[in-house]
Amino acid sequence: MSIPDPREPARAETTALEKWVLFHSCSLLVFTAWAFGGQAPWVRQVIAGWGALGVALFVIACLTRDRARFDTRYPALRLLWPLWLYDLLVIVSCFNPGFTEVVRGSQSSYVMADPIRWLPSAALPALAAHELWQFNVIVLSCFNLWLVLNTRQLVRFTLYVLAGNAVVLAVFGTFQKLVRAKGLWLGLVPSPNPKFFSTFIYHNHWGAFTLMNTAVCLALVFHLLRRGGQRDIWHSPVMSSVLVTLLLAASVPLSASRSCTALASLLLTGAFGHFLLRLIRRRREQRKSIAVPVAAIVLAAGLAVAAIGYLSRDVIAQRLQLTSEQLAHIAKEDTLNSRLTLYRDTWRMAAERPWFGWGLESYAYVFRVFNTQRAAELWIWIPFYAEAHNDWLQSLAEVGFVGTGLLGLLLGVPLWQVPWRRVTSLIPRYLLLGNIIVLLYAWVEFPFANPAVVLTFFATFYCAIRYATLDLPAPAETKP
């Protein structure tokens, strides 16, 4: 629970709709994160079912908000029109199948059909419709945070829930790693991927999830630092919040995610420099010495880095050895690395149907036609790729430039509505920084294939937009 800010005015009692939105959105994200990150088929069914309540709350909020005293009328049309056009594109594609199921005896296979070329098409309409519903319930459940929450305290409460859940998951994953569990849930559930961490099947998905939640923790740290009200930094919640943030970030190298470890290091280094600058500025304004607190913080940071390195030493050594072996292998090869070949083939797939793509959730089935890789041991064996390891390219291949552009506008339109020069709080900026890092990471991995990552992304995104809107100074009243 967040600590009340004395500078904020007293607020009315939390409405029933606000309570329902908080309960639904937080429970959906917490459940998904603990239930294998949402990757198990039965978990996706629960998300689709429980998320329907988010759609109902969205409809109720739109109807009541449009008749109330709020400043933004018809937000479902003003901010979500890219989502409605994206839905239309996918729905049309479901009536224009690109593949046909052929049954021979007891086996079935899919062969390419002849859809109408100038209309969007879906390789497998049933899969596309299911994925579209899941995407909508996630987006609308998170959009409710923007639509319904009317105070910064409630937005911060949501952030505390997100960060606290991530920290508990990190502690659980660290303990699981230290006891050398052979599977998920301390070995009770076999993992289909040996590179798992905590409740997440794939360590890079855990890395993306942790990057955004680390940004949430940093946002709350800077809020506490700015709020002040204590004798000094040592007698405030700031230092304990910093330790919790480091505890969460330490799980990234422990999970053996090399790319996310590098990104987390950059994020923490930048935040540490920002933290020192603000501390020095405050001490100078108070005409106090800066040497002792700065030296103490630098020493504490060094000890924290050393502790993280010691805790993750075995994992880091293994990953460094693997990295050197991979670099040596690439240096001996005359051909492109397999990952670059995968990207090239995915681009060829996207270029074949640039406008609307091959259909949502079509990649695993259509890419087999464009895959040029062959195993070195046996030329006729073709590696199977369910994901492109590049969410941007996969989006272009599945929904084309039109669909990908609409997804970009889904983020761009709300950002454009906020006058950022008038926003003084650092909370929305750090939340959006976490979003940006994961969007960049999606160029080399597939974080958005994980429902928990998608939920965290949109929850932090709409919390950032809402907090920025609420942080704007009230317009001055004009005298008659």
C-alpha positions in Angstrom: 0.0 0.0 0.0 1.3 3.4 -0.9 2.0 6.0 1.8 -0.2 9.1 1.6 1.4 12.1 0.1 0.8 15.2 2.4 1.0 17.5 -0.6 -2.0 15.9 -2.3 -5.5 17.0 -1.4 -7.9 14.7 0.4 -10.0 12.6 -2.0 -13.5 11.2 -2.0 -14.0 7.6 -1.1 -13.0 5.1 -3.7 -16.0 4.2 -5.9 -17.2 0.7 -6.5 -16.2 0.8 -10.1 -12.6 1.8 -9.1 -12.4 -1.1 -6.7 -13.7 -3.5 -9.3 -11.1 -2.3 -11.9 -8.3 -2.5 -9.4 -9.3 -6.0 -8.3 -9.8 -7.3 -11.8 -6.7 -5.8 -13.4 -4.3 -6.7 -10.6 -5.7 -10.2 -10.1 -5.5 -10.9 -13.8 -1.8 -9.8 -13.9 -0.8 -11.6 -10.7 -2.5 -14.8 -11.7 -1.0 -14.8 -15.2 2.5 -14.2 -13.8 2.3 -17.0 -11.4 0.6 -19.4 -13.8 3.7 -20.0 -16.0 3.6 -16.4 -17.3 0.4 -17.3 -19.2 2.1 -19.7 -21.5 0.2 -22.9 -20.6 -2.8 -23.5 -22.9 -5.2 -23.7 -19.9 -4.0 -20.4 -18.6 -4.7 -18.7 -21.9 -8.3 -20.0 -21.6 -8.6 -18.5 -18.1 -7.2 -15.2 -19.4 -9.8 -15.2 -22.1 -12.6 -16.0 -19.6 -11.6 -13.8 -16.7 -10.6 -11.0 -19.1 -14.2 -10.8 -20.3 -15.0 -9.1 -17.0 -12.6 -6.4 -18.0 -14.5 -5.9 -21.2 -17.7 -5.5 -19.2 -16.1 -3.0 -16.9 -14.8 -1.1 -19.9 -18.4 -0.8 -21.3 -19.8 0.3 -17.9 -17.0 2.9 -17.5 -17.5 4.3 -21.0 -21.3 4.7 -20.4 -20.9 6.3 -17.0 -18.0 8.5 -17.9 -19.6 10.0 -20.9 -22.4 11.2 -18.8 -20.3 12.4 -15.9 -18.1 15.4 -15.2 -14.9 14.2 -16.7 -12.9 16.2 -19.2 -12.4 13.5 -21.9 -15.6 12.5 -23.6 -15.9 9.3 -25.7 -12.5 8.0 -24.8 -13.2 4.6 -26.5 -13.4 6.5 -29.8 -10.8 9.1 -29.1 -8.0 6.9 -27.9 -8.9 3.4 -29.0 -9.8 3.8 -32.7 -6.6 2.1 -33.8 -7.7 -1.0 -31.8 -11.1 -1.0 -33.4 -9.6 -0.8 -36.9 -7.1 -3.5 -36.0 -10.0 -5.7 -34.8 -11.8 -5.0 -38.1 -8.8 -6.1 -40.1 -8.4 -9.4 -38.2 -12.2 -10.1 -38.2 -12.3 -9.6 -42.0 -9.3 -11.9 -42.4 -11.1 -14.7 -40.5 -13.7 -14.8 -43.3 -10.9 -15.2 -45.9 -8.9 -18.3 -44.9 -5.5 -18.7 -46.4 -5.1 -22.5 -45.5 -7.4 -25.4 -46.0 -7.4 -28.5 -43.7 -7.0 -31.8 -45.6 -7.8 -35.0 -43.8 -6.2 -38.2 -45.0 -7.2 -41.2 -43.0 -6.6 -40.4 -39.3 -4.2 -37.5 -40.0 -4.9 -34.0 -41.0 -2.7 -31.4 -42.6 -2.9 -27.8 -43.9 -2.4 -26.8 -47.5 -2.4 -23.2 -48.9 -5.7 -22.1 -50.3 -6.5 -19.3 -52.7 -7.8 -16.4 -50.7 -9.0 -13.1 -52.1 -5.6 -11.3 -52.6 -6.8 -7.7 -51.9 -8.5 -8.6 -48.6 -6.8 -9.5 -45.3 -6.6 -13.2 -44.9 -5.9 -15.6 -42.0 -4.0 -18.8 -42.3 -6.1 -20.4 -39.5 -9.1 -18.2 -38.7 -9.9 -20.1 -35.4 -6.4 -19.3 -34.0 -6.6 -15.7 -35.2 -10.0 -15.2 -33.6 -8.8 -16.6 -30.3 -5.6 -14.5 -30.3 -7.6 -11.4 -31.1 -9.9 -11.9 -28.2 -7.1 -12.5 -25.8 -5.4 -9.3 -27.1 -8.5 -7.3 -26.7 -9.3 -8.4 -23.1 -5.7 -7.6 -22.1 -5.7 -4.1 -23.7 -9.2 -3.2 -22.4 -8.5 -4.5 -18.9 -5.4 -2.4 -18.7 -7.1 0.6 -20.4 -9.6 0.6 -17.6 -6.8 1.8 -15.3 -6.7 5.0 -17.4 -10.4 5.2 -17.8 -11.5 4.7 -14.2 -8.8 5.6 -11.7 -9.2 9.2 -10.8 -6.4 9.9 -8.3 -2.6 9.4 -8.3 -2.9 7.4 -5.1 -4.9 4.7 -6.9 -2.4 4.6 -9.8 0.5 4.3 -7.3 -1.4 1.5 -5.5 -1.5 -0.4 -8.8 2.2 0.1 -9.3 2.9 -1.1 -5.8 0.9 -4.3 -6.5 2.8 -4.9 -9.8 6.2 -4.3 -8.2 5.5 -6.3 -5.1 4.3 -9.2 -7.1 7.4 -9.1 -9.3 9.7 -9.0 -6.2 8.0 -12.0 -4.6 8.3 -13.9 -7.9 12.0 -12.9 -8.0 12.6 -14.2 -4.4 10.8 -17.5 -5.3 12.8 -17.9 -8.5 16.1 -17.1 -6.7 15.3 -19.8 -4.0 14.3 -22.2 -6.8 17.6 -21.5 -8.5 19.7 -21.9 -5.4 18.2 -25.3 -4.6 18.9 -26.3 -8.2 15.3 -27.3 -8.9 14.9 -29.4 -12.1 11.5 -27.9 -13.0 9.0 -25.2 -12.3 7.4 -24.8 -8.9 10.5 -26.3 -7.2 10.5 -29.3 -9.6 6.9 -30.2 -9.3 6.1 -29.3 -12.9 8.6 -30.3 -15.7 9.6 -27.4 -17.8 9.5 -27.7 -21.6 12.4 -25.3 -21.7 15.6 -25.9 -19.6 16.1 -22.1 -19.5 13.3 -21.3 -17.0 13.2 -19.0 -14.1 10.7 -18.6 -11.3 7.3 -19.5 -12.8 8.3 -18.4 -16.4 9.1 -21.1 -18.9 11.5 -19.0 -20.9 14.2 -17.0 -19.2 14.2 -14.1 -21.7 10.4 -13.6 -21.0 11.3 -13.3 -17.3 14.0 -10.8 -18.3 11.5 -8.6 -20.2 8.9 -8.9 -17.4 11.6 -7.9 -14.8 12.9 -5.0 -16.9 9.5 -3.3 -16.8 8.9 -4.0 -13.2 12.4 -2.7 -12.3 11.3 0.5 -14.1 8.2 0.5 -11.9 10.3 0.2 -8.8 12.6 3.0 -9.9 9.6 5.2 -10.6 8.4 4.7 -7.0 11.9 5.3 -5.6 12.0 8.7 -7.3 8.5 9.5 -6.1 9.6 8.8 -2.5 12.7 10.8 -3.0 10.8 13.8 -4.4 8.1 13.6 -1.8 10.5 14.1 1.1 9.0 14.8 4.5 11.7 12.9 6.5 14.7 14.1 8.4 17.1 12.7 5.8 17.3 9.9 3.2 18.4 7.4 5.7 15.2 7.9 7.7 12.9 7.5 4.7 11.5 4.6 2.7 13.9 5.5 -0.1 16.8 3.2 0.8 14.6 0.2 1.5 12.9 0.8 -1.8 16.3 0.9 -3.5 17.3 -2.5 -1.9 14.0 -4.0 -3.1 14.7 -2.8 -6.6 18.2 -4.3 -6.6 16.8 -7.5 -5.3 14.4 -7.7 -8.2 17.1 -6.7 -10.7 19.5 -9.3 -9.4 17.1 -12.0 -10.6 17.9 -11.1 -14.3 21.6 -12.3 -14.4 20.5 -15.2 -12.1 18.0 -16.2 -14.8 20.9 -16.4 -17.4 19.3 -13.9 -19.7 22.4 -12.2 -21.2 20.5 -9.6 -23.3 18.2 -8.6 -20.5 21.2 -8.5 -18.0 22.9 -5.9 -20.3 19.6 -3.9 -20.6 19.0 -4.0 -16.8 22.6 -2.8 -16.2 22.1 0.1 -18.5 18.8 1.0 -16.8 20.2 0.8 -13.3 23.3 2.7 -14.2 21.3 5.5 -15.7 18.9 5.6 -12.8 21.8 5.6 -10.3 23.4 8.6 -12.0 20.0 10.3 -12.0 19.6 9.5 -8.3 23.0 10.9 -7.4 22.3 14.1 -9.3 19.0 14.7 -7.6 20.5 14.0 -4.2 23.4 16.3 -4.8 21.0 19.1 -5.9 18.8 18.6 -2.8 21.8 18.7 -0.5 23.1 21.9 -2.0 19.7 23.5 -1.7 19.7 22.6 2.0 23.3 23.8 2.2 24.5 20.4 3.6 27.6 18.4 2.8 27.4 16.1 -0.1 30.5 14.1 0.3 29.4 11.7 3.1 26.0 10.7 1.6 27.3 10.3 -1.9 30.3 8.2 -0.7 28.0 6.1 1.4 25.6 5.5 -1.5 28.4 4.7 -4.0 29.8 2.2 -1.5 26.4 0.6 -0.9 25.9 0.4 -4.7 29.3 -1.3 -5.1 28.5 -3.8 -2.4 25.2 -4.5 -4.0 26.8 -5.1 -7.4 29.4 -7.4 -5.7 26.7 -9.3 -4.0 24.7 -9.8 -7.2 27.9 -10.9 -9.0 28.7 -13.4 -6.3 25.2 -14.8 -6.2 25.1 -15.2 -10.0 28.8 -16.2 -10.5 28.1 -19.8 -11.7 25.4 -18.7 -14.1 27.5 -15.8 -15.4 30.5 -18.0 -15.9 28.4 -20.5 -17.9 26.9 -17.8 -20.1 30.3 -16.2 -20.7 31.7 -19.5 -21.8 28.7 -20.1 -24.1 29.1 -16.6 -25.5 32.7 -17.1 -26.3 32.0 -20.5 -28.0 29.2 -18.9 -30.1 31.5 -16.1 -31.2 34.2 -18.5 -32.1 31.7 -20.6 -34.1 30.4 -17.5 -35.9 34.0 -16.4 -36.7 34.7 -19.8 -38.4 31.5 -19.7 -40.5 31.4 -18.1 -44.0 27.6 -17.9 -43.9 25.3 -15.6 -41.9 24.4 -16.5 -38.4 21.2 -18.6 -38.2 19.4 -15.7 -36.4 20.2 -13.3 -39.2 19.0 -15.9 -41.7 15.8 -16.3 -39.7 15.3 -12.6 -39.9 15.9 -12.5 -43.6 13.5 -15.3 -44.3 10.9 -13.6 -42.1 11.3 -10.4 -44.1 10.8 -12.4 -47.3 7.5 -13.7 -45.8 6.4 -10.2 -44.9 7.4 -8.8 -48.3 5.2 -11.4 -50.0 2.1 -9.8 -48.5 3.1 -6.4 -47.3 -0.3 -4.7 -46.7 -2.2 -7.1 -44.4 0.2 -10.0 -43.9 -0.6 -13.7 -43.7 -2.9 -13.5 -40.7 -2.7 -13.3 -37.0 -1.0 -16.4 -35.4 0.0 -17.6 -38.9 3.8 -17.5 -38.5 4.4 -21.1 -37.3 2.4 -22.5 -40.2 3.4 -20.2 -43.1 7.0 -19.7 -42.3 7.8 -23.3 -43.2 7.4 -22.2 -46.8 10.0 -19.5 -46.5 12.5 -21.2 -44.1 15.8 -21.7 -46.0 17.7 -23.1 -43.0 18.8 -26.7 -42.9 20.6 -28.7 -40.2 24.2 -29.3 -40.8 24.0 -33.0 -39.7 21.2 -33.9 -42.1 20.4 -31.5 -45.0 16.8 -32.7 -45.4 15.9 -31.8 -41.8 14.3 -28.3 -41.5 14.5 -26.5 -38.2 11.0 -25.5 -36.9 10.3 -21.9 -35.7 7.1 -21.1 -33.8 8.3 -17.5 -33.3 10.5 -15.2 -35.4 12.6 -14.1 -32.4 11.8 -10.6 -33.6 8.3 -9.4 -32.7 8.5 -6.5 -35.1 9.2 -8.6 -38.1 6.7 -11.2 -37.0 4.1 -8.6 -36.7 4.8 -7.4 -40.3 4.6 -11.0 -41.5 1.3 -11.7 -39.7 -0.7 -8.4 -40.0 1.4 -6.5 -42.5 2.3 -2.8 -42.5 -1.3 -1.8 -42.0 -1.8 -3.9 -38.9 1.6 -3.1 -37.4 1.0 0.6 -38.0 -2.3 0.4 -36.2 -0.6 -1.2 -33.2 1.9 1.6 -33.2 -0.9 4.2 -33.3 -2.6 2.4 -30.3 0.4 3.6 -28.3 1.1 6.8 -30.2 -2.4 8.3 -29.9 -2.6 8.4 -26.1 1.0 9.7 -25.9 0.1 12.5 -28.3 -2.8 13.6 -26.0 -0.5 14.4 -23.1 1.3 17.8 -22.9 4.5 16.3 -21.5 6.2 19.7 -20.9 3.7 20.4 -18.1 4.2 16.9 -16.4 6.5 17.2 -13.5 6.4 13.7 -12.0 9.1 11.2 -12.9 6.7 8.2 -12.4 5.2 8.2 -16.0 8.6 8.8 -17.5 10.2 5.8 -15.9 7.2 3.7 -16.7 7.5 4.6 -20.3 11.2 4.1 -20.2 10.5 0.4 -19.3 8.1 0.2 -22.2 10.6 1.6 -24.6 13.3 -0.8 -23.5 11.0 -3.8 -24.1 10.0 -2.4 -27.5 13.6 -2.2 -28.4 14.3 -5.6 -27.0 11.5 -7.0 -29.3 13.8 -6.4 -32.3 16.0 -9.3 -31.1 13.5 -11.5 -29.2 9.8 -12.2 -28.8 8.8 -10.9 -25.4 5.2 -10.1 -26.6 4.6 -13.8 -27.1 4.2 -14.0 -23.3 0.8 -12.9 -21.9 2.3 -11.7 -18.6 4.7 -9.5 -20.5 1.9 -8.1 -22.6 -0.2 -7.4 -19.5 2.6 -5.7 -17.7 3.4 -3.6 -20.8 -0.1 -2.3 -21.2 -0.7 -1.9 -17.5 2.4 0.2 -17.0 1.7 2.1 -20.2 -1.8 3.2 -19.3 -0.8 3.9 -15.7 1.9 6.2 -17.1 -0.6 8.0 -19.3 -3.1 8.3 -16.5 -0.6 9.5 -13.9 0.7 12.1 -16.3 -2.8 13.4 -17.0 -3.5 13.6 -13.2 -0.2 15.3 -12.6 -1.0 18.2 -14.8 -1.6 21.4 -12.8 -5.2 22.4 -12.6 -6.2 25.3 -14.9 -6.4 28.6 -13.2 -9.9 29.8 -12.5 -11.0 32.9 -14.5 -12.7 35.7 -12.6 -16.0 37.0 -14.1 
